[in-house]
Amino acid sequence: MITKDQIIEVAKKCFDPEIPVNIWDLGLIYDITLNKDTESVKIQMTLTSRACPAAQQIPNELKSKIASELKVKDVSVELVFDPVWTPERISQEGKKKLGIAENL
């Protein structure tokens, strides 16, 4: 069975087309659940805005990459907006890439 670390590595290959930082470092992924019995993955994620033009593209890309790269047959990606995403969720690595001050 795959691990959360493997899922995170795949998430780091997915980008919001408008922001040059991957969705993991942006803090868009809220939860990763692995079910070893059913060999399935469930991800809860958000977007930087409800009006994000890539609202379908980003979750679909993540689902597709997990399925193909990790050979997982049952992958679900759920968009949630509670809690609302804020820039404080961006990782230190993401902040460096964006040139954002460390105290966000």
N, C-alpha and C positions, 0 to 999 in steps of 0.2 A: 504494500500500500504506500502511496505517496505521503509526503510530510507537508506540514505547513510551510516549512522553509522552501520546499520546492515550488509551492504555489506562489510564495512571495517572489521568488526568482523569476517566475513567469510574469507576474504582475509588473515587475520592474522593466519588462519589455513592452508594456502598453502605455501609450501616452495620450493625453488630451491633445488634440491637434492644434489647439491655440496656446498651449503652455509647454515649454521645453523641459518638463520634468515628468517622470513616470508616475503612474497613478498610485503606486505604493508610497513614494516619497511625498506626494501631494497629500497623503492622508485620506484618500478617498475610500479605502477599504476599511470597513468597520469590524467585520467578523468573518472568520474562515472556519467552517465546520467540516470535518472529515468523518465519514461513517465507514468504518472498516468492514462492517458486515455486508453493506450493500455496495461498497467501493464507489461511493458517491462523494461529491464535493458541493457544498453550499456556501456561497459568498454573499455577504451583505455589503453593499457599497453605496456611495453617494456620488454626487457631482458637485462641482464648485458653485453651480447655480441651477435652479429648477429649469431655467430657460436655456440651458446649455444646448447648443446646436448639435452636439455629438451625443445626445442622450441615449440614442440607440446604438451608435457605433462603438462606444467605449465598452459597455457591458458585453456586447456581442463579440468584440475582439478578444476580450479576456476569456470568455467562455470557449471560444474557438481555439485559442492558444493553449489553454489548459487541456482541452480534449485531445488536441493533436500532439503537443509536445510531451505530455505526461500519460497519454493513452488512457484517459479517464472517460468512461462512456456516459456517466450521469453527472453533468455539471449544471448547477443552477446559479444564476447571478441575479440577485434581487436588488433593485434600486430602492433606497430608503432615504428619507429626508429628515429623520428625527434620530439623533440631533442634527441640526443644520451644520453643514461644513463651515469652518472658519479657517483663516490662514494660520492659526495657532497649531493646526493639525499637521502642517508641513514639517517634515523631518529636517534635521540639521543639514543633511546632504542636499535636500531640496532647496532649503533657504540659501545655501552657498551657490547653487546653480542659478537661482533667481536673483542673487545679489541683495537678498533681504537681510535686514539687521537681525542679529542673534536674539534680541529680546522680544521677538514676536510671540 
